[in-house]
Amino acid sequence: MKNRESLNNKNTFIVKVEYCQHGTWQGQVTLAEENKTVRFRSALELVKLMEEVIGLSAEVNNKTNNARHNVS
């Protein structure tokens, strides 16, 4: 789910929990805008994957906003 180049600020995650073992979830998460699916082995890993996408999206959005404000 790295290398997200979209300027779109929306992120839609489709989470499919397949198992609940050892007190956590295992399954797959799909980023709907890119139709990319990644498997996760724990709820913590799921959250980290989602944070990575949201962080990259916010980073691209911040760069775009800064570029607009710096134009003279």
N, CA, C and O atoms as a Maestro MAE file, in Angstrom:
{
 s_m_m2io_version
 :::
 2.0.0
}

f_m_ct {
 s_m_title
 :::
 protein
 m_atom[288] {
  # First column is atom index #
  i_m_mmod_type
  r_m_x_coord
  r_m_y_coord
  r_m_z_coord
  i_m_residue_number
  s_m_chain_name
  s_m_pdb_residue_name
  s_m_pdb_atom_name
  i_m_atomic_number
  :::
  1 25 0.809 -1.193 0.000 1 A "MET " " N  " 7
  2 3 0.000 0.000 0.000 1 A "MET " " CA " 6
  3 2 0.856 1.263 0.000 1 A "MET " " C  " 6
  4 15 0.338 2.354 0.238 1 A "MET " " O  " 8
  5 25 2.127 1.139 -0.257 2 A "LYS " " N  " 7
  6 3 3.000 2.295 -0.331 2 A "LYS " " CA " 6
  7 2 2.909 2.929 -1.709 2 A "LYS " " C  " 6
  8 15 2.226 2.418 -2.596 2 A "LYS " " O  " 8
  9 25 3.604 4.045 -1.877 3 A "ASN " " N  " 7
  10 3 3.704 4.757 -3.142 3 A "ASN " " CA " 6
  11 2 2.359 5.282 -3.621 3 A "ASN " " C  " 6
  12 15 2.044 5.182 -4.807 3 A "ASN " " O  " 8
  13 25 1.588 5.824 -2.743 4 A "ARG " " N  " 7
  14 3 0.282 6.390 -3.084 4 A "ARG " " CA " 6
  15 2 0.502 7.772 -3.678 4 A "ARG " " C  " 6
  16 15 0.986 8.670 -2.989 4 A "ARG " " O  " 8
  17 25 0.152 7.956 -4.952 5 A "GLU " " N  " 7
  18 3 0.411 9.201 -5.663 5 A "GLU " " CA " 6
  19 2 -0.850 10.039 -5.882 5 A "GLU " " C  " 6
  20 15 -0.792 11.050 -6.582 5 A "GLU " " O  " 8
  21 25 -1.960 9.653 -5.316 6 A "SER " " N  " 7
  22 3 -3.219 10.341 -5.561 6 A "SER " " CA " 6
  23 2 -3.329 11.609 -4.734 6 A "SER " " C  " 6
  24 15 -2.863 11.656 -3.595 6 A "SER " " O  " 8
  25 25 -3.944 12.639 -5.304 7 A "LEU " " N  " 7
  26 3 -4.222 13.861 -4.566 7 A "LEU " " CA " 6
  27 2 -5.583 13.798 -3.885 7 A "LEU " " C  " 6
  28 15 -5.978 14.736 -3.193 7 A "LEU " " O  " 8
  29 25 -6.288 12.712 -4.074 8 A "ASN " " N  " 7
  30 3 -7.592 12.518 -3.474 8 A "ASN " " CA " 6
  31 2 -7.441 12.375 -1.964 8 A "ASN " " C  " 6
  32 15 -6.618 11.589 -1.493 8 A "ASN " " O  " 8
  33 25 -8.230 13.130 -1.203 9 A "ASN " " N  " 7
  34 3 -8.124 13.100 0.245 9 A "ASN " " CA " 6
  35 2 -8.998 12.020 0.872 9 A "ASN " " C  " 6
  36 15 -8.954 11.835 2.088 9 A "ASN " " O  " 8
  37 25 -9.783 11.308 0.085 10 A "LYS " " N  " 7
  38 3 -10.649 10.253 0.613 10 A "LYS " " CA " 6
  39 2 -9.907 8.929 0.627 10 A "LYS " " C  " 6
  40 15 -9.160 8.610 -0.298 10 A "LYS " " O  " 8
  41 25 -10.121 8.168 1.680 11 A "ASN " " N  " 7
  42 3 -9.562 6.826 1.792 11 A "ASN " " CA " 6
  43 2 -10.682 5.903 2.246 11 A "ASN " " C  " 6
  44 15 -11.257 6.091 3.318 11 A "ASN " " O  " 8
  45 25 -10.986 4.915 1.432 12 A "THR " " N  " 7
  46 3 -12.021 3.950 1.772 12 A "THR " " CA " 6
  47 2 -11.371 2.589 1.932 12 A "THR " " C  " 6
  48 15 -10.765 2.060 1.000 12 A "THR " " O  " 8
  49 25 -11.507 2.029 3.129 13 A "PHE " " N  " 7
  50 3 -10.929 0.729 3.427 13 A "PHE " " CA " 6
  51 2 -12.045 -0.302 3.542 13 A "PHE " " C  " 6
  52 15 -13.060 -0.068 4.198 13 A "PHE " " O  " 8
  53 25 -11.843 -1.435 2.900 14 A "ILE " " N  " 7
  54 3 -12.759 -2.562 3.031 14 A "ILE " " CA " 6
  55 2 -12.000 -3.627 3.813 14 A "ILE " " C  " 6
  56 15 -11.015 -4.183 3.328 14 A "ILE " " O  " 8
  57 25 -12.464 -3.904 5.022 15 A "VAL " " N  " 7
  58 3 -11.771 -4.840 5.913 15 A "VAL " " CA " 6
  59 2 -12.552 -6.141 5.972 15 A "VAL " " C  " 6
  60 15 -13.752 -6.154 6.246 15 A "VAL " " O  " 8
  61 25 -11.855 -7.223 5.713 16 A "LYS " " N  " 7
  62 3 -12.463 -8.548 5.808 16 A "LYS " " CA " 6
  63 2 -11.710 -9.325 6.888 16 A "LYS " " C  " 6
  64 15 -10.564 -9.730 6.689 16 A "LYS " " O  " 8
  65 25 -12.358 -9.525 8.019 17 A "VAL " " N  " 7
  66 3 -11.769 -10.310 9.103 17 A "VAL " " CA " 6
  67 2 -12.116 -11.771 8.837 17 A "VAL " " C  " 6
  68 15 -13.287 -12.149 8.807 17 A "VAL " " O  " 8
  69 25 -11.082 -12.584 8.647 18 A "GLU " " N  " 7
  70 3 -11.293 -13.987 8.304 18 A "GLU " " CA " 6
  71 2 -11.199 -14.895 9.525 18 A "GLU " " C  " 6
  72 15 -11.887 -15.913 9.611 18 A "GLU " " O  " 8
  73 25 -10.344 -14.516 10.462 19 A "TYR " " N  " 7
  74 3 -10.132 -15.326 11.663 19 A "TYR " " CA " 6
  75 2 -9.947 -14.418 12.859 19 A "TYR " " C  " 6
  76 15 -9.560 -13.256 12.727 19 A "TYR " " O  " 8
  77 25 -10.226 -14.959 14.011 20 A "CYS " " N  " 7
  78 3 -9.906 -14.292 15.270 20 A "CYS " " CA " 6
  79 2 -9.173 -15.322 16.117 20 A "CYS " " C  " 6
  80 15 -9.787 -16.172 16.763 20 A "CYS " " O  " 8
  81 25 -7.844 -15.228 16.099 21 A "GLN " " N  " 7
  82 3 -7.015 -16.176 16.835 21 A "GLN " " CA " 6
  83 2 -6.026 -15.413 17.703 21 A "GLN " " C  " 6
  84 15 -5.588 -14.319 17.345 21 A "GLN " " O  " 8
  85 25 -5.678 -15.993 18.839 22 A "HIS " " N  " 7
  86 3 -4.696 -15.414 19.752 22 A "HIS " " CA " 6
  87 2 -5.091 -13.999 20.173 22 A "HIS " " C  " 6
  88 15 -4.232 -13.141 20.373 22 A "HIS " " O  " 8
  89 25 -6.384 -13.766 20.303 23 A "GLY " " N  " 7
  90 3 -6.881 -12.489 20.790 23 A "GLY " " CA " 6
  91 2 -6.803 -11.351 19.794 23 A "GLY " " C  " 6
  92 15 -6.900 -10.191 20.193 23 A "GLY " " O  " 8
  93 25 -6.631 -11.637 18.516 24 A "THR " " N  " 7
  94 3 -6.571 -10.567 17.515 24 A "THR " " CA " 6
  95 2 -7.137 -11.051 16.188 24 A "THR " " C  " 6
  96 15 -7.454 -12.229 16.021 24 A "THR " " O  " 8
  97 25 -7.256 -10.120 15.250 25 A "TRP " " N  " 7
  98 3 -7.849 -10.424 13.952 25 A "TRP " " CA " 6
  99 2 -6.791 -10.744 12.913 25 A "TRP " " C  " 6
  100 15 -5.670 -10.239 12.960 25 A "TRP " " O  " 8
  101 25 -7.177 -11.600 11.972 26 A "GLN " " N  " 7
  102 3 -6.384 -11.842 10.770 26 A "GLN " " CA " 6
  103 2 -7.350 -11.741 9.590 26 A "GLN " " C  " 6
  104 15 -8.507 -12.154 9.672 26 A "GLN " " O  " 8
  105 25 -6.844 -11.180 8.492 27 A "GLY " " N  " 7
  106 3 -7.703 -11.050 7.327 27 A "GLY " " CA " 6
  107 2 -7.048 -10.225 6.243 27 A "GLY " " C  " 6
  108 15 -5.836 -10.290 6.036 27 A "GLY " " O  " 8
  109 25 -7.868 -9.445 5.554 28 A "GLN " " N  " 7
  110 3 -7.341 -8.616 4.470 28 A "GLN " " CA " 6
  111 2 -8.036 -7.264 4.463 28 A "GLN " " C  " 6
  112 15 -9.191 -7.137 4.868 28 A "GLN " " O  " 8
  113 25 -7.313 -6.264 3.996 29 A "VAL " " N  " 7
  114 3 -7.844 -4.914 3.870 29 A "VAL " " CA " 6
  115 2 -7.613 -4.466 2.426 29 A "VAL " " C  " 6
  116 15 -6.544 -4.677 1.854 29 A "VAL " " O  " 8
  117 25 -8.640 -3.847 1.858 30 A "THR " " N  " 7
  118 3 -8.565 -3.357 0.491 30 A "THR " " CA " 6
  119 2 -8.712 -1.847 0.505 30 A "THR " " C  " 6
  120 15 -9.626 -1.314 1.134 30 A "THR " " O  " 8
  121 25 -7.814 -1.155 -0.189 31 A "LEU " " N  " 7
  122 3 -7.943 0.281 -0.402 31 A "LEU " " CA " 6
  123 2 -8.773 0.446 -1.666 31 A "LEU " " C  " 6
  124 15 -8.290 0.193 -2.769 31 A "LEU " " O  " 8
  125 25 -10.017 0.869 -1.505 32 A "ALA " " N  " 7
  126 3 -10.984 0.864 -2.594 32 A "ALA " " CA " 6
  127 2 -10.567 1.743 -3.767 32 A "ALA " " C  " 6
  128 15 -10.775 1.362 -4.919 32 A "ALA " " O  " 8
  129 25 -9.987 2.906 -3.501 33 A "GLU " " N  " 7
  130 3 -9.618 3.825 -4.578 33 A "GLU " " CA " 6
  131 2 -8.570 3.225 -5.513 33 A "GLU " " C  " 6
  132 15 -8.555 3.539 -6.704 33 A "GLU " " O  " 8
  133 25 -7.709 2.379 -4.997 34 A "GLU " " N  " 7
  134 3 -6.644 1.783 -5.805 34 A "GLU " " CA " 6
  135 2 -6.887 0.311 -6.099 34 A "GLU " " C  " 6
  136 15 -6.143 -0.297 -6.869 34 A "GLU " " O  " 8
  137 25 -7.914 -0.265 -5.498 35 A "ASN " " N  " 7
  138 3 -8.232 -1.673 -5.636 35 A "ASN " " CA " 6
  139 2 -7.025 -2.551 -5.291 35 A "ASN " " C  " 6
  140 15 -6.742 -3.538 -5.971 35 A "ASN " " O  " 8
  141 25 -6.320 -2.171 -4.220 36 A "LYS " " N  " 7
  142 3 -5.172 -2.944 -3.732 36 A "LYS " " CA " 6
  143 2 -5.560 -3.653 -2.445 36 A "LYS " " C  " 6
  144 15 -6.175 -3.061 -1.558 36 A "LYS " " O  " 8
  145 25 -5.197 -4.920 -2.352 37 A "THR " " N  " 7
  146 3 -5.510 -5.717 -1.169 37 A "THR " " CA " 6
  147 2 -4.224 -6.182 -0.513 37 A "THR " " C  " 6
  148 15 -3.292 -6.631 -1.179 37 A "THR " " O  " 8
  149 25 -4.194 -6.062 0.828 38 A "VAL " " N  " 7
  150 3 -3.049 -6.501 1.619 38 A "VAL " " CA " 6
  151 2 -3.576 -7.338 2.783 38 A "VAL " " C  " 6
  152 15 -4.586 -6.995 3.397 38 A "VAL " " O  " 8
  153 25 -2.895 -8.420 3.074 39 A "ARG " " N  " 7
  154 3 -3.271 -9.269 4.202 39 A "ARG " " CA " 6
  155 2 -2.662 -8.715 5.482 39 A "ARG " " C  " 6
  156 15 -1.564 -8.158 5.459 39 A "ARG " " O  " 8
  157 25 -3.367 -8.864 6.594 40 A "PHE " " N  " 7
  158 3 -2.837 -8.457 7.894 40 A "PHE " " CA " 6
  159 2 -2.940 -9.621 8.866 40 A "PHE " " C  " 6
  160 15 -3.831 -10.462 8.753 40 A "PHE " " O  " 8
  161 25 -2.015 -9.660 9.827 41 A "ARG " " N  " 7
  162 3 -1.948 -10.771 10.786 41 A "ARG " " CA " 6
  163 2 -2.394 -10.384 12.183 41 A "ARG " " C  " 6
  164 15 -2.495 -11.236 13.066 41 A "ARG " " O  " 8
  165 25 -2.662 -9.093 12.389 42 A "SER " " N  " 7
  166 3 -3.140 -8.642 13.696 42 A "SER " " CA " 6
  167 2 -3.881 -7.322 13.525 42 A "SER " " C  " 6
  168 15 -3.727 -6.638 12.514 42 A "SER " " O  " 8
  169 25 -4.679 -6.976 14.518 43 A "ALA " " N  " 7
  170 3 -5.391 -5.707 14.477 43 A "ALA " " CA " 6
  171 2 -4.396 -4.546 14.473 43 A "ALA " " C  " 6
  172 15 -4.635 -3.526 13.828 43 A "ALA " " O  " 8
  173 25 -3.295 -4.697 15.184 44 A "LEU " " N  " 7
  174 3 -2.269 -3.655 15.205 44 A "LEU " " CA " 6
  175 2 -1.672 -3.457 13.814 44 A "LEU " " C  " 6
  176 15 -1.466 -2.322 13.382 44 A "LEU " " O  " 8
  177 25 -1.395 -4.544 13.118 45 A "GLU " " N  " 7
  178 3 -0.867 -4.452 11.759 45 A "GLU " " CA " 6
  179 2 -1.893 -3.779 10.833 45 A "GLU " " C  " 6
  180 15 -1.519 -2.987 9.968 45 A "GLU " " O  " 8
  181 25 -3.165 -4.090 11.012 46 A "LEU " " N  " 7
  182 3 -4.228 -3.457 10.236 46 A "LEU " " CA " 6
  183 2 -4.215 -1.946 10.449 46 A "LEU " " C  " 6
  184 15 -4.269 -1.181 9.486 46 A "LEU " " O  " 8
  185 25 -4.146 -1.524 11.686 47 A "VAL " " N  " 7
  186 3 -4.138 -0.094 11.997 47 A "VAL " " CA " 6
  187 2 -2.900 0.582 11.408 47 A "VAL " " C  " 6
  188 15 -2.991 1.695 10.888 47 A "VAL " " O  " 8
  189 25 -1.759 -0.073 11.484 48 A "LYS " " N  " 7
  190 3 -0.527 0.498 10.917 48 A "LYS " " CA " 6
  191 2 -0.629 0.647 9.404 48 A "LYS " " C  " 6
  192 15 -0.185 1.653 8.851 48 A "LYS " " O  " 8
  193 25 -1.208 -0.339 8.731 49 A "LEU " " N  " 7
  194 3 -1.408 -0.249 7.282 49 A "LEU " " CA " 6
  195 2 -2.313 0.935 6.935 49 A "LEU " " C  " 6
  196 15 -2.046 1.678 5.990 49 A "LEU " " O  " 8
  197 25 -3.371 1.097 7.700 50 A "MET " " N  " 7
  198 3 -4.295 2.193 7.449 50 A "MET " " CA " 6
  199 2 -3.635 3.543 7.735 50 A "MET " " C  " 6
  200 15 -3.815 4.496 6.978 50 A "MET " " O  " 8
  201 25 -2.882 3.622 8.812 51 A "GLU " " N  " 7
  202 3 -2.167 4.859 9.142 51 A "GLU " " CA " 6
  203 2 -1.176 5.234 8.046 51 A "GLU " " C  " 6
  204 15 -1.013 6.410 7.722 51 A "GLU " " O  " 8
  205 25 -0.519 4.233 7.479 52 A "GLU " " N  " 7
  206 3 0.439 4.471 6.395 52 A "GLU " " CA " 6
  207 2 -0.251 5.146 5.211 52 A "GLU " " C  " 6
  208 15 0.269 6.116 4.659 52 A "GLU " " O  " 8
  209 25 -1.403 4.643 4.825 53 A "VAL " " N  " 7
  210 3 -2.138 5.209 3.696 53 A "VAL " " CA " 6
  211 2 -2.644 6.606 4.036 53 A "VAL " " C  " 6
  212 15 -2.518 7.524 3.225 53 A "VAL " " O  " 8
  213 25 -3.210 6.774 5.217 54 A "ILE " " N  " 7
  214 3 -3.736 8.078 5.625 54 A "ILE " " CA " 6
  215 2 -2.599 9.085 5.751 54 A "ILE " " C  " 6
  216 15 -2.748 10.242 5.358 54 A "ILE " " O  " 8
  217 25 -1.474 8.657 6.291 55 A "GLY " " N  " 7
  218 3 -0.319 9.538 6.437 55 A "GLY " " CA " 6
  219 2 0.218 9.981 5.096 55 A "GLY " " C  " 6
  220 15 0.554 11.153 4.925 55 A "GLY " " O  " 8
  221 25 0.307 9.068 4.133 56 A "LEU " " N  " 7
  222 3 0.777 9.422 2.798 56 A "LEU " " CA " 6
  223 2 -0.204 10.368 2.121 56 A "LEU " " C  " 6
  224 15 0.202 11.300 1.427 56 A "LEU " " O  " 8
  225 25 -1.477 10.131 2.321 57 A "SER " " N  " 7
  226 3 -2.502 10.993 1.732 57 A "SER " " CA " 6
  227 2 -2.408 12.392 2.316 57 A "SER " " C  " 6
  228 15 -2.490 13.376 1.580 57 A "SER " " O  " 8
  229 25 -2.239 12.497 3.626 58 A "ALA " " N  " 7
  230 3 -2.127 13.798 4.272 58 A "ALA " " CA " 6
  231 2 -0.843 14.503 3.839 58 A "ALA " " C  " 6
  232 15 -0.834 15.720 3.654 58 A "ALA " " O  " 8
  233 25 0.237 13.743 3.679 59 A "GLU " " N  " 7
  234 3 1.512 14.308 3.254 59 A "GLU " " CA " 6
  235 2 1.395 14.917 1.857 59 A "GLU " " C  " 6
  236 15 1.871 16.028 1.624 59 A "GLU " " O  " 8
  237 25 0.768 14.201 0.934 60 A "VAL " " N  " 7
  238 3 0.575 14.710 -0.429 60 A "VAL " " CA " 6
  239 2 -0.320 15.940 -0.394 60 A "VAL " " C  " 6
  240 15 -0.059 16.913 -1.101 60 A "VAL " " O  " 8
  241 25 -1.364 15.909 0.415 61 A "ASN " " N  " 7
  242 3 -2.291 17.026 0.523 61 A "ASN " " CA " 6
  243 2 -1.581 18.260 1.089 61 A "ASN " " C  " 6
  244 15 -1.801 19.369 0.602 61 A "ASN " " O  " 8
  245 25 -0.737 18.086 2.104 62 A "ASN " " N  " 7
  246 3 0.005 19.204 2.686 62 A "ASN " " CA " 6
  247 2 0.953 19.823 1.677 62 A "ASN " " C  " 6
  248 15 1.060 21.047 1.602 62 A "ASN " " O  " 8
  249 25 1.645 18.997 0.899 63 A "LYS " " N  " 7
  250 3 2.566 19.505 -0.116 63 A "LYS " " CA " 6
  251 2 1.809 20.307 -1.161 63 A "LYS " " C  " 6
  252 15 2.288 21.344 -1.620 63 A "LYS " " O  " 8
  253 25 0.638 19.836 -1.537 64 A "THR " " N  " 7
  254 3 -0.175 20.543 -2.528 64 A "THR " " CA " 6
  255 2 -0.627 21.888 -1.979 64 A "THR " " C  " 6
  256 15 -0.554 22.899 -2.677 64 A "THR " " O  " 8
  257 25 -1.096 21.908 -0.732 65 A "ASN " " N  " 7
  258 3 -1.538 23.158 -0.117 65 A "ASN " " CA " 6
  259 2 -0.382 24.133 0.036 65 A "ASN " " C  " 6
  260 15 -0.559 25.325 -0.214 65 A "ASN " " O  " 8
  261 25 0.801 23.665 0.438 66 A "ASN " " N  " 7
  262 3 1.952 24.533 0.592 66 A "ASN " " CA " 6
  263 2 2.379 25.116 -0.748 66 A "ASN " " C  " 6
  264 15 2.773 26.280 -0.816 66 A "ASN " " O  " 8
  265 25 2.306 24.334 -1.799 67 A "ALA " " N  " 7
  266 3 2.668 24.821 -3.122 67 A "ALA " " CA " 6
  267 2 1.713 25.920 -3.579 67 A "ALA " " C  " 6
  268 15 2.132 26.881 -4.225 67 A "ALA " " O  " 8
  269 25 0.451 25.783 -3.249 68 A "ARG " " N  " 7
  270 3 -0.538 26.816 -3.621 68 A "ARG " " CA " 6
  271 2 -0.287 28.111 -2.874 68 A "ARG " " C  " 6
  272 15 -0.453 29.191 -3.441 68 A "ARG " " O  " 8
  273 25 0.111 28.024 -1.606 69 A "HIS " " N  " 7
  274 3 0.328 29.211 -0.784 69 A "HIS " " CA " 6
  275 2 1.638 29.913 -1.097 69 A "HIS " " C  " 6
  276 15 1.778 31.104 -0.820 69 A "HIS " " O  " 8
  277 25 2.594 29.204 -1.665 70 A "ASN " " N  " 7
  278 3 3.897 29.785 -1.937 70 A "ASN " " CA " 6
  279 2 3.978 30.427 -3.323 70 A "ASN " " C  " 6
  280 15 5.014 30.997 -3.666 70 A "ASN " " O  " 8
  281 25 2.938 30.353 -4.109 71 A "VAL " " N  " 7
  282 3 2.943 30.931 -5.449 71 A "VAL " " CA " 6
  283 2 2.781 32.450 -5.338 71 A "VAL " " C  " 6
  284 15 1.880 32.929 -4.648 71 A "VAL " " O  " 8
  285 25 3.642 33.202 -6.009 72 A "SER " " N  " 7
  286 3 3.560 34.678 -5.961 72 A "SER " " CA " 6
  287 2 3.100 35.236 -7.272 72 A "SER " " C  " 6
  288 15 2.974 36.452 -7.415 72 A "SER " " O  " 8
  :::
 }
 m_bond[287] {
  # First column is bond index #
  i_m_from
  i_m_to
  i_m_order
  :::
  1 1 2 1
  2 2 3 1
  3 3 4 2
  4 3 5 1
  5 5 6 1
  6 6 7 1
  7 7 8 2
  8 7 9 1
  9 9 10 1
  10 10 11 1
  11 11 12 2
  12 11 13 1
  13 13 14 1
  14 14 15 1
  15 15 16 2
  16 15 17 1
  17 17 18 1
  18 18 19 1
  19 19 20 2
  20 19 21 1
  21 21 22 1
  22 22 23 1
  23 23 24 2
  24 23 25 1
  25 25 26 1
  26 26 27 1
  27 27 28 2
  28 27 29 1
  29 29 30 1
  30 30 31 1
  31 31 32 2
  32 31 33 1
  33 33 34 1
  34 34 35 1
  35 35 36 2
  36 35 37 1
  37 37 38 1
  38 38 39 1
  39 39 40 2
  40 39 41 1
  41 41 42 1
  42 42 43 1
  43 43 44 2
  44 43 45 1
  45 45 46 1
  46 46 47 1
  47 47 48 2
  48 47 49 1
  49 49 50 1
  50 50 51 1
  51 51 52 2
  52 51 53 1
  53 53 54 1
  54 54 55 1
  55 55 56 2
  56 55 57 1
  57 57 58 1
  58 58 59 1
  59 59 60 2
  60 59 61 1
  61 61 62 1
  62 62 63 1
  63 63 64 2
  64 63 65 1
  65 65 66 1
  66 66 67 1
  67 67 68 2
  68 67 69 1
  69 69 70 1
  70 70 71 1
  71 71 72 2
  72 71 73 1
  73 73 74 1
  74 74 75 1
  75 75 76 2
  76 75 77 1
  77 77 78 1
  78 78 79 1
  79 79 80 2
  80 79 81 1
  81 81 82 1
  82 82 83 1
  83 83 84 2
  84 83 85 1
  85 85 86 1
  86 86 87 1
  87 87 88 2
  88 87 89 1
  89 89 90 1
  90 90 91 1
  91 91 92 2
  92 91 93 1
  93 93 94 1
  94 94 95 1
  95 95 96 2
  96 95 97 1
  97 97 98 1
  98 98 99 1
  99 99 100 2
  100 99 101 1
  101 101 102 1
  102 102 103 1
  103 103 104 2
  104 103 105 1
  105 105 106 1
  106 106 107 1
  107 107 108 2
  108 107 109 1
  109 109 110 1
  110 110 111 1
  111 111 112 2
  112 111 113 1
  113 113 114 1
  114 114 115 1
  115 115 116 2
  116 115 117 1
  117 117 118 1
  118 118 119 1
  119 119 120 2
  120 119 121 1
  121 121 122 1
  122 122 123 1
  123 123 124 2
  124 123 125 1
  125 125 126 1
  126 126 127 1
  127 127 128 2
  128 127 129 1
  129 129 130 1
  130 130 131 1
  131 131 132 2
  132 131 133 1
  133 133 134 1
  134 134 135 1
  135 135 136 2
  136 135 137 1
  137 137 138 1
  138 138 139 1
  139 139 140 2
  140 139 141 1
  141 141 142 1
  142 142 143 1
  143 143 144 2
  144 143 145 1
  145 145 146 1
  146 146 147 1
  147 147 148 2
  148 147 149 1
  149 149 150 1
  150 150 151 1
  151 151 152 2
  152 151 153 1
  153 153 154 1
  154 154 155 1
  155 155 156 2
  156 155 157 1
  157 157 158 1
  158 158 159 1
  159 159 160 2
  160 159 161 1
  161 161 162 1
  162 162 163 1
  163 163 164 2
  164 163 165 1
  165 165 166 1
  166 166 167 1
  167 167 168 2
  168 167 169 1
  169 169 170 1
  170 170 171 1
  171 171 172 2
  172 171 173 1
  173 173 174 1
  174 174 175 1
  175 175 176 2
  176 175 177 1
  177 177 178 1
  178 178 179 1
  179 179 180 2
  180 179 181 1
  181 181 182 1
  182 182 183 1
  183 183 184 2
  184 183 185 1
  185 185 186 1
  186 186 187 1
  187 187 188 2
  188 187 189 1
  189 189 190 1
  190 190 191 1
  191 191 192 2
  192 191 193 1
  193 193 194 1
  194 194 195 1
  195 195 196 2
  196 195 197 1
  197 197 198 1
  198 198 199 1
  199 199 200 2
  200 199 201 1
  201 201 202 1
  202 202 203 1
  203 203 204 2
  204 203 205 1
  205 205 206 1
  206 206 207 1
  207 207 208 2
  208 207 209 1
  209 209 210 1
  210 210 211 1
  211 211 212 2
  212 211 213 1
  213 213 214 1
  214 214 215 1
  215 215 216 2
  216 215 217 1
  217 217 218 1
  218 218 219 1
  219 219 220 2
  220 219 221 1
  221 221 222 1
  222 222 223 1
  223 223 224 2
  224 223 225 1
  225 225 226 1
  226 226 227 1
  227 227 228 2
  228 227 229 1
  229 229 230 1
  230 230 231 1
  231 231 232 2
  232 231 233 1
  233 233 234 1
  234 234 235 1
  235 235 236 2
  236 235 237 1
  237 237 238 1
  238 238 239 1
  239 239 240 2
  240 239 241 1
  241 241 242 1
  242 242 243 1
  243 243 244 2
  244 243 245 1
  245 245 246 1
  246 246 247 1
  247 247 248 2
  248 247 249 1
  249 249 250 1
  250 250 251 1
  251 251 252 2
  252 251 253 1
  253 253 254 1
  254 254 255 1
  255 255 256 2
  256 255 257 1
  257 257 258 1
  258 258 259 1
  259 259 260 2
  260 259 261 1
  261 261 262 1
  262 262 263 1
  263 263 264 2
  264 263 265 1
  265 265 266 1
  266 266 267 1
  267 267 268 2
  268 267 269 1
  269 269 270 1
  270 270 271 1
  271 271 272 2
  272 271 273 1
  273 273 274 1
  274 274 275 1
  275 275 276 2
  276 275 277 1
  277 277 278 1
  278 278 279 1
  279 279 280 2
  280 279 281 1
  281 281 282 1
  282 282 283 1
  283 283 284 2
  284 283 285 1
  285 285 286 1
  286 286 287 1
  287 287 288 2
  :::
 }
}
